[in-house]
Amino acid sequence: MFKTLFSLSLVAFAAAECPNACSGHGSCGNFDMCTCYRNWQAADCSQRTCPFDRAHVDTPKGDLNSDLAIKKDAGDRVVVVGSTVYPYGTTESSFTHGTTSVGHDYMECSNKGLCDRTSGTCECFDGYDGVACQRASCPNDCSGHGICQSISEIASQNFGNVYALWDKDATRGCVCDAGYDGPDCSARMCKYGIDPLYSDDVLPRTTKVSVVVKSTGSATIAANTKVAIKFYDVFGEDYTTKFISITSTGADDAAKATAVCTAITTALKELPNNSVPSVNCYGTHATASGDTTATATLDFVSNPGYLKMPEVVTTKNGVSQLGAGTTAAIHTVEIGEFVDYWATPCALSTTPKFKTTITAAAGANQEIVQNDGSTVLGADTDMKALKKCLGDSNGVASDNVGIENWDIPLGAAASSTENFIHVAKVIQTTASANSFRRIDNLLISSASMSVINLMADITQPFKIYATDGTAKKILGGALTVAANTNTFTAANDIACESTLLVANALAANCIEVGSRIWLVNNAINTETNQGQLYTVVKIVKNAAAPLTTVTVDYKFTSQVAAAVDTVHIYKFTPASTGNYEYVSQCANRGACDSETGLCMCFKGYTKDNCAQQSALAM
């Protein structure tokens, strides 16, 4: 009896003998098995479990429970429960679960590192970091010339866009300081300039804005009215002027306008780093209906290329610097560009003009007339030459007609999905004394050569340039555009991601972030700047009408803004041919040394941006 009891006690003792006593990191249970505490694993609980996060790449899991079947049915998905490697359970098919995608599931070290079982830390592969290797690294830590940010942070800084996919915090990149470029922000950028061999325009397209100060119910602008202007250079660096006194001083309106221009241009030229070497200004000052308005139209001729829109600053330390009843704002006039998509001149024997004719029956209609200002450009040599120059409107050569290879735009009906139009660039052959703008991007419809975006009569002759790109009317339905904003609403769903558009074969009738568009107010017959080509920077699809809210990069002028049914969208798709990059680093006439940020000009070109041609330059 004693021997039997002793033997049974030995069996009981052996049953409770777990390997290495579970290393002190687990409890010993039936069958001499350790149940490890949280974040410990292995048979004796001696190994650490590393942190988990969303996997950058998924791992095929195969037959995890060895039942010779890969579980795919929705009713029996979880095949591993209570595992230290898969603490929340896992499945054998991780890519879809019914209609729900479960890709990028939680994995140890995010599947981008190896776990050190001794310390419980992830040893991340090159290009990844974080306690769970959960995020991408920025190359060279942005070289000390930028900051490393997630894709969601970068999107938020771009007009408040939202990026919310699985990698919103995992994918990261460098946001470089002004004047630096490259994936690691190690490359210095050189000064920009206009190519000296670019001769298409008398007035090359540079950023032009109007600063408007208005005093309500007063014949003068209060003497204590001050504003500052925040200017952005081509690299995105911002500079703010000192506060400028805007007063109604001077003998007459002309003298007052000159005083305003002088004060603003002087302040801009005093900005550090010679950021605004020179700027043209045309000012107006007038009183109407008891309100006094001072306007300074600024042309940043020395800062070519695309610039962020300048801003008016009206408060200092939280205190308004405006006089009583006074407002100040910037209204967009023109956006600078790097590329001229209208670089092909139309060879006409005369330099035509615009002439607006208005009849009670037909409403406003703009015609292209001969230089004498009376004869409509008809079926003569110049009309044929213009048709030949404009050529194709929809990018399909097979439907072109006539010996001029002229393409009459298809689909005159407003509901047509083929409502393409011709687009031409128009510039005056001479610069007006008070004009710093180009008349740009003329929209021409049908064989009658009528003009869609109406402009005021132009006494100066002009030249016409064509593009290889195409333009199409977008069926946005009723639009609402407010002045001095950069957002408009459309009654139709015009987002390219819409399944409705795809289902109705209208995918081409849509816009997306990056689309280039015009907004044209057909109710205006004396427009001076409806040729503004905007870039779409944000699209929000709303559950209720208006269905689409679109944000563009610049604010709308008061001429474009309107209520519903009068404003229309035209989308421009540039071609890969027929373009001219007329603004670039070193003005296309030198090589940029990315280590020093200095231009090495080609022979025959000089200045710090190589923008000056000289026979003496060696």
C-alpha positions in Angstrom: 0.0 0.0 0.0 2.8 2.4 0.9 4.6 1.7 -2.3 1.5 2.3 -4.3 0.8 5.6 -2.7 4.4 6.7 -3.1 4.3 5.9 -6.8 1.1 7.9 -7.3 2.6 10.9 -5.6 5.5 10.7 -8.0 3.1 10.7 -11.0 1.3 13.7 -9.6 4.6 15.5 -9.0 5.7 14.8 -12.6 2.4 16.0 -14.1 3.0 19.4 -12.7 6.6 19.7 -13.9 6.5 22.3 -16.8 9.7 23.1 -18.8 12.0 25.5 -17.0 9.1 26.2 -14.6 7.6 28.4 -17.4 10.6 30.8 -16.8 8.6 32.6 -14.3 6.5 34.1 -17.1 3.6 31.7 -17.2 1.6 29.2 -15.2 2.0 25.4 -15.4 -1.2 23.5 -16.4 -2.4 20.2 -17.6 -0.1 18.0 -19.6 3.0 19.9 -18.4 2.1 22.8 -20.6 2.9 26.5 -19.9 0.2 29.1 -20.3 2.3 32.2 -20.9 1.6 35.6 -19.5 0.8 38.4 -22.0 3.7 39.2 -24.3 5.6 36.0 -23.5 5.8 32.9 -25.7 7.6 29.6 -26.5 7.2 26.2 -24.7 8.8 27.5 -21.5 7.6 31.2 -21.9 11.2 32.3 -22.1 10.8 34.4 -25.3 9.3 37.8 -25.7 6.6 38.8 -28.1 7.3 42.0 -30.1 4.8 44.9 -30.7 2.2 44.5 -33.4 0.8 47.0 -35.9 -0.8 47.2 -39.3 1.3 45.1 -41.7 2.9 46.9 -44.6 2.6 43.7 -46.6 0.4 40.7 -45.9 1.6 37.2 -45.2 -0.2 34.2 -46.8 -1.2 32.1 -43.8 -2.1 28.8 -45.3 -3.7 25.8 -43.4 -3.0 27.1 -39.9 -5.1 24.4 -38.0 -3.9 21.5 -40.3 -7.5 20.4 -41.2 -6.5 20.2 -44.8 -8.8 23.1 -45.7 -8.3 26.8 -46.1 -11.1 28.6 -44.3 -12.9 31.1 -46.5 -16.5 30.9 -45.4 -17.9 33.7 -43.4 -19.2 31.4 -40.7 -16.0 29.7 -39.7 -13.2 32.3 -40.2 -11.2 32.3 -37.0 -9.0 29.2 -36.8 -6.4 30.3 -34.3 -7.5 31.5 -30.8 -5.4 32.4 -27.8 -2.1 32.4 -29.6 0.6 34.7 -28.4 1.5 35.4 -32.0 -2.1 36.1 -32.9 -3.5 37.3 -29.6 -6.8 38.4 -31.2 -7.1 35.3 -33.4 -6.5 35.1 -37.0 -7.8 33.5 -40.2 -6.4 31.4 -43.0 -7.5 33.9 -45.7 -6.7 37.4 -44.6 -7.5 39.4 -47.7 -11.3 39.4 -47.7 -14.0 38.5 -45.1 -17.3 38.5 -46.9 -17.5 41.9 -48.5 -15.1 43.5 -46.0 -11.4 43.8 -46.8 -9.1 42.8 -43.9 -5.8 43.3 -45.7 -2.9 44.8 -43.8 -3.9 42.9 -40.7 -2.0 43.4 -37.5 1.3 41.6 -37.6 4.4 41.3 -35.4 6.8 44.1 -36.3 4.3 45.1 -39.0 5.9 42.4 -41.3 8.9 44.8 -41.8 11.2 43.6 -39.1 12.5 40.7 -37.1 11.7 40.1 -33.5 14.5 39.9 -30.9 12.9 37.3 -28.6 15.3 38.1 -25.8 14.5 41.8 -25.5 11.1 41.8 -27.2 12.1 44.6 -29.5 11.8 44.8 -33.3 14.8 45.0 -35.5 13.4 46.9 -38.4 14.4 46.5 -42.0 16.1 49.4 -43.7 13.6 52.1 -44.5 11.3 51.4 -41.6 11.2 52.5 -37.9 9.0 52.7 -34.9 8.6 50.3 -32.0 6.7 48.0 -34.3 8.4 49.1 -37.5 5.0 50.6 -38.2 6.1 53.5 -40.3 8.3 54.3 -43.2 11.5 56.2 -42.5 12.4 59.4 -44.3 15.6 59.2 -46.2 18.6 60.7 -44.4 16.2 62.2 -41.9 15.5 64.8 -44.6 19.1 66.0 -44.5 18.4 68.6 -41.9 16.5 70.7 -44.5 13.0 69.4 -44.0 10.6 67.6 -41.7 9.4 64.0 -41.9 5.6 63.9 -42.0 2.9 61.2 -42.6 0.9 61.2 -45.8 -2.2 62.3 -43.8 -0.3 65.3 -42.4 0.9 66.3 -45.8 -2.6 66.0 -47.2 -4.0 68.2 -44.4 -1.6 70.9 -45.2 -2.7 70.9 -48.8 -6.0 72.9 -48.7 -7.3 70.7 -45.8 -7.4 67.5 -47.8 -8.1 64.2 -46.0 -6.2 61.0 -46.4 -7.7 58.2 -44.3 -6.5 54.9 -45.9 -4.8 52.2 -43.9 -1.3 53.7 -44.3 -2.3 57.3 -43.3 0.2 57.2 -40.4 2.6 54.6 -42.0 3.6 56.2 -45.3 5.8 59.2 -44.7 7.9 61.6 -46.7 10.1 64.7 -46.5 8.5 68.2 -46.6 11.5 70.2 -47.6 12.4 73.7 -46.4 12.0 76.5 -49.0 14.8 76.3 -51.6 15.5 72.6 -51.1 14.3 69.6 -53.1 14.7 65.9 -53.6 13.3 62.9 -51.7 15.8 63.6 -48.9 15.8 67.5 -49.2 19.5 67.4 -50.0 19.4 69.2 -53.3 19.7 73.0 -53.4 17.4 74.8 -55.8 18.6 77.5 -58.1 16.9 80.8 -59.0 14.1 80.8 -61.6 14.0 82.9 -64.7 12.1 83.4 -67.9 13.8 81.8 -70.9 15.4 84.7 -72.9 14.5 82.9 -76.1 10.8 82.7 -75.2 9.4 85.4 -77.5 5.7 84.4 -77.7 4.4 87.0 -75.4 4.9 90.8 -75.1 3.8 90.3 -71.5 5.0 86.9 -70.2 2.5 85.4 -67.7 3.5 86.3 -64.2 1.5 86.5 -61.0 -0.7 89.6 -60.9 -3.0 90.5 -58.0 -5.2 93.5 -57.0 -5.1 94.8 -53.4 -8.4 96.5 -52.7 -9.0 98.8 -49.7 -12.6 100.1 -49.4 -14.1 102.6 -47.0 -17.9 102.5 -46.7 -19.8 105.7 -46.5 -16.8 108.0 -46.6 -15.2 110.2 -49.2 -11.8 109.3 -47.9 -10.0 106.3 -46.5 -9.2 106.8 -42.8 -5.7 108.1 -42.1 -5.1 105.3 -39.6 -5.8 102.5 -42.2 -2.8 100.2 -42.5 -2.3 96.8 -44.2 0.6 94.4 -44.7 1.1 92.0 -47.6 2.4 88.5 -47.2 4.2 87.5 -50.3 5.2 83.9 -51.3 8.2 83.3 -53.6 8.5 80.6 -56.1 9.9 78.2 -53.5 7.0 78.7 -51.2 8.9 80.9 -48.6 6.7 83.6 -47.2 7.7 87.2 -46.5 5.5 89.8 -44.8 5.9 93.5 -45.4 5.8 96.2 -42.7 2.4 97.7 -42.2 1.7 100.2 -45.0 -0.4 103.3 -44.6 -3.2 103.5 -47.1 -4.6 107.0 -47.0 -6.5 109.3 -49.3 -3.7 111.8 -49.7 -2.9 113.7 -52.9 -4.3 116.5 -55.0 -6.7 114.3 -57.0 -7.6 110.7 -57.5 -4.6 110.1 -59.8 -2.2 111.4 -57.2 -3.8 109.4 -54.5 -3.6 106.2 -56.6 0.1 106.9 -57.2 0.7 107.3 -53.5 -0.9 104.0 -52.7 1.2 102.2 -55.4 4.4 103.9 -54.2 3.8 102.8 -50.6 3.0 99.2 -51.5 5.8 98.7 -54.0 8.4 100.3 -51.7 7.4 98.0 -48.9 7.6 94.9 -51.2 11.1 95.9 -52.4 12.2 96.2 -48.8 11.5 92.6 -48.1 14.7 90.6 -47.1 16.7 88.4 -49.4 15.8 90.6 -52.4 12.7 88.5 -52.6 10.9 91.1 -54.8 13.5 92.9 -56.8 11.0 94.8 -58.9 7.2 95.0 -59.2 4.9 97.0 -61.4 1.8 98.7 -60.0 -1.2 100.4 -61.5 -3.4 102.1 -59.0 -6.9 103.6 -59.0 -8.7 105.7 -56.4 -12.3 106.7 -56.7 -15.4 107.5 -54.7 -18.8 106.2 -55.8 -22.1 106.0 -54.0 -20.4 107.4 -50.9 -17.8 104.6 -50.8 -14.1 105.2 -51.5 -12.0 102.4 -53.0 -8.3 102.3 -53.6 -7.0 99.5 -55.8 -3.4 98.6 -56.5 -2.8 96.1 -59.3 0.6 94.5 -58.8 2.6 92.6 -61.4 5.4 90.6 -60.0 7.5 90.8 -63.1 10.7 89.8 -61.3 9.2 86.7 -59.7 8.2 84.4 -62.7 6.5 81.0 -62.3 3.6 79.8 -60.3 3.4 81.5 -56.9 1.0 80.9 -54.0 -1.6 83.6 -53.7 -0.4 86.6 -51.7 -2.4 87.6 -48.6 -3.5 90.8 -47.0 -2.7 91.1 -43.3 -5.0 93.5 -41.4 -4.3 92.7 -37.7 -1.2 93.2 -35.6 -1.0 91.5 -32.2 -4.7 90.7 -32.5 -5.6 94.4 -33.1 -7.1 95.5 -36.4 -5.1 98.1 -38.3 -8.1 99.2 -40.5 -10.0 102.4 -40.0 -13.6 102.3 -39.1 -15.9 100.9 -41.9 -12.8 99.9 -43.9 -12.1 96.5 -45.5 -9.1 95.1 -47.3 -8.6 92.1 -49.5 -6.7 90.6 -52.5 -8.6 89.7 -55.6 -6.9 87.4 -58.1 -6.1 88.9 -61.5 -3.7 86.3 -63.0 -1.8 83.2 -62.0 1.8 82.7 -62.9 2.8 79.6 -64.8 5.9 77.5 -65.6 4.6 76.0 -68.9 3.0 77.7 -71.8 0.5 75.2 -73.3 -0.3 77.7 -76.1 3.1 78.0 -77.8 2.0 77.6 -81.5 1.4 81.0 -83.2 -1.3 81.2 -85.8 0.1 82.8 -89.0 -2.5 85.4 -89.9 -2.0 88.2 -92.5 -3.5 90.7 -90.1 -3.6 91.2 -86.4 -7.3 91.0 -85.5 -9.3 92.6 -82.7 -12.3 91.8 -80.5 -15.7 93.4 -81.1 -18.7 92.7 -79.0 -22.1 92.9 -80.6 -25.3 92.8 -78.5 -28.8 92.3 -79.9 -32.1 91.9 -78.2 -32.7 88.6 -79.9 -29.3 86.9 -79.6 -28.0 88.5 -76.5 -24.3 89.1 -76.2 -22.0 87.7 -78.8 -18.3 88.3 -79.3 -16.7 88.2 -82.8 -13.2 88.1 -84.0 -12.8 91.0 -86.4 -10.2 92.3 -88.8 -7.7 95.0 -87.7 -9.9 97.7 -89.0 -12.5 96.8 -86.3 -15.4 96.4 -88.6 -15.1 93.4 -90.8 -16.0 90.1 -89.2 -13.3 87.4 -89.8 -15.2 85.3 -92.4 -14.5 82.7 -95.0 -11.4 84.4 -96.2 -7.7 83.6 -96.1 -7.3 84.5 -92.4 -10.3 82.5 -91.3 -8.9 79.5 -93.1 -5.5 80.0 -91.6 -7.1 80.3 -88.1 -9.1 77.1 -88.6 -5.9 75.3 -89.8 -4.0 76.6 -86.8 -6.7 75.6 -84.2 -7.2 72.3 -85.9 -8.4 69.5 -83.7 -10.5 70.1 -80.6 -11.1 66.6 -79.2 -7.9 64.8 -79.8 -9.5 62.6 -82.5 -8.0 63.3 -85.9 -10.4 61.0 -87.8 -13.3 63.4 -87.5 -11.5 66.5 -88.8 -12.9 68.1 -91.9 -11.9 70.3 -94.8 -8.6 71.0 -96.3 -7.7 73.0 -93.2 -8.0 69.8 -91.1 -10.6 71.8 -89.1 -12.5 70.0 -86.4 -16.0 71.4 -85.7 -16.6 70.6 -82.0 -19.0 67.8 -81.6 -22.2 67.9 -79.6 -23.7 71.4 -79.6 -26.4 70.2 -77.3 -25.8 71.1 -73.6 -26.4 67.5 -72.6 -23.8 66.1 -75.0 -20.8 64.3 -73.5 -18.8 65.2 -76.5 -19.0 69.0 -76.1 -15.4 69.8 -76.9 -14.3 73.3 -77.8 -11.3 75.0 -79.3 -9.0 77.0 -77.0 -6.6 79.7 -78.0 -4.3 82.0 -76.2 -4.7 85.7 -77.1 -2.2 88.4 -76.3 -2.0 92.1 -77.3 0.8 92.9 -79.6 1.6 96.0 -77.6 1.4 96.6 -73.8 -1.2 99.1 -72.7 0.2 101.7 -70.3 -2.2 100.7 -67.5 -2.5 96.9 -68.3 -0.3 94.2 -66.8 -2.4 91.3 -67.9 -2.6 89.0 -70.9 -5.9 88.2 -72.4 -5.6 84.5 -72.1 -7.4 81.3 -73.1 -10.1 82.3 -75.5 -12.8 79.6 -75.8 -14.2 79.3 -79.3 -17.2 77.2 -80.1 -18.5 75.8 -83.5 -17.7 76.9 -87.0 -19.2 80.3 -86.5 -16.1 81.3 -84.4 -18.2 82.8 -81.7 -16.4 83.4 -78.4 -17.7 81.7 -75.2 -15.9 83.7 -72.5 -16.9 87.2 -73.4 -14.4 90.0 -73.1 -14.6 93.8 -73.5 -13.9 95.3 -76.9 -10.1 95.5 -77.4 -8.8 98.4 -79.4 -5.3 97.0 -79.4 -4.6 94.3 -82.1 -3.7 90.8 -80.8 -2.1 87.6 -81.8 -3.6 84.1 -81.5 -1.8 81.0 -80.3 -3.1 77.4 -80.5 -2.6 74.3 -78.3 -2.3 70.6 -78.8 -4.4 70.0 -75.7 -8.2 69.5 -75.6 -11.0 71.3 -73.7 -14.4 69.9 -72.8 -17.5 71.3 -71.1 -18.2 69.5 -67.9 -21.9 68.9 -67.1 -21.8 70.2 -63.6 -25.4 71.4 -63.6 -26.3 74.5 -61.7 -23.1 76.1 -60.1 -22.8 78.6 -57.3 -19.6 80.6 -57.1 -18.9 83.3 -54.5 -16.5 86.2 -55.1 -13.2 86.3 -53.2 -13.4 82.5 -52.4 -11.8 79.6 -54.1 -14.7 77.2 -53.6 -17.7 76.5 -55.8 -20.6 74.0 -55.6 -22.1 71.9 -58.4 -25.6 70.4 -58.4 -24.3 67.3 -60.3 -21.9 64.7 -59.0 -18.8 65.5 -61.1 -16.1 63.6 -59.1 -14.2 61.1 -61.2 -14.3 58.5 -58.4 -18.1 58.4 -58.6 -19.5 55.0 -59.4 -22.6 56.8 -60.8 -20.5 58.4 -63.5 -18.8 55.2 -64.4 -22.1 53.3 -64.5 -23.5 55.9 -66.9 -20.4 55.9 -69.1 -19.8 59.5 -68.2 -16.4 59.0 -66.6 -14.9 61.6 -69.0 -17.4 64.1 -67.8 -15.7 64.6 -64.5 -12.9 66.4 -62.6 -10.4 65.3 -60.0 -7.6 66.7 -57.9 -5.1 68.1 -60.4 -7.6 68.8 -63.1 -7.2 72.2 -64.9 -10.4 74.1 -65.4 -11.9 77.4 -66.4 -15.1 78.9 -64.9 -16.9 81.0 -67.4 -19.8 83.3 -66.5 -22.0 83.4 -69.7 -24.1 86.2 -68.3 -21.2 88.8 -68.5 -20.5 90.5 -71.8 -17.6 92.7 -70.7 -15.3 90.3 -68.9 -11.7 91.1 -68.6 -10.4 87.9 -67.0 -12.5 84.8 -67.5 -9.5 83.0 -69.1 -8.1 82.1 -65.7 -6.9 78.4 -65.7 -7.4 77.0 -62.2 -6.1 73.8 -60.7 -8.5 71.6 -58.6 -7.0 71.0 -55.2 -9.9 69.4 -53.3 -13.2 67.7 -54.0 -15.9 66.9 -51.5 -18.9 64.8 -52.4 -21.9 65.7 -50.2 -24.8 63.5 -49.4 -27.3 66.2 -50.3 -27.4 68.8 -53.0 -25.2 70.5 -53.9 -23.6 67.1 -54.6 -20.0 68.3 -55.2 -18.0 71.0 -53.5 -14.8 71.9 -55.4 -11.8 73.9 -54.2 -9.3 75.4 -56.6 -5.9 77.0 -55.9 -6.8 80.7 -56.4 -9.7 82.9 -55.5 -12.4 83.9 -58.0 -12.8 87.4 -59.2 -16.1 89.1 -58.8 -16.7 88.8 -62.6 -16.6 85.0 -62.4 -18.7 84.7 -59.3 -22.4 84.2 -59.9 -25.6 82.4 -58.9 -26.7 79.2 -60.5 -27.1 78.4 -64.2 -24.8 81.2 -65.5 -21.4 79.7 -64.7 -20.0 76.7 -66.6 -17.0 74.5 -66.2 -14.5 73.8 -69.0 -11.8 71.2 -68.4 -8.5 71.4 -70.1 -6.3 68.3 -70.8 -2.8 69.4 -71.8 -1.0 67.4 -74.5 2.6 66.2 -74.3 3.5 68.2 -77.4 3.3 71.8 -78.4 4.2 73.1 -75.0 7.0 75.4 -73.8 8.5 75.5 -70.3 9.4 79.2 -70.3 10.0 79.5 -66.6 12.5 77.2 -64.9 15.6 77.1 -62.7 18.4 78.8 -64.6 15.9 80.0 -67.2 16.5 76.9 -69.4 19.9 78.4 -70.3 22.1 76.9 -67.6 22.6 73.9 -65.3 21.8 74.1 -61.6 24.5 73.0 -59.2 22.4 71.2 -56.6 25.2 71.4 -54.0 25.5 75.2 -54.0 22.2 76.3 -55.5 24.1 78.4 -58.1 23.4 78.4 -61.9 26.2 77.5 -64.3 25.1 79.4 -67.4 25.6 78.2 -70.9 27.8 80.2 -73.2 26.2 83.5 -74.2 23.9 83.8 -71.1 24.5 85.6 -67.9 22.9 86.8 -64.6 22.4 84.7 -61.5 19.5 82.9 -63.2 20.9 82.8 -66.7 17.9 84.9 -67.9 19.9 87.4 -69.9 21.4 86.8 -73.3 24.7 88.6 -74.0 27.3 88.4 -76.7 29.9 89.3 -74.0 29.0 86.3 -71.8 31.5 83.5 -72.1 
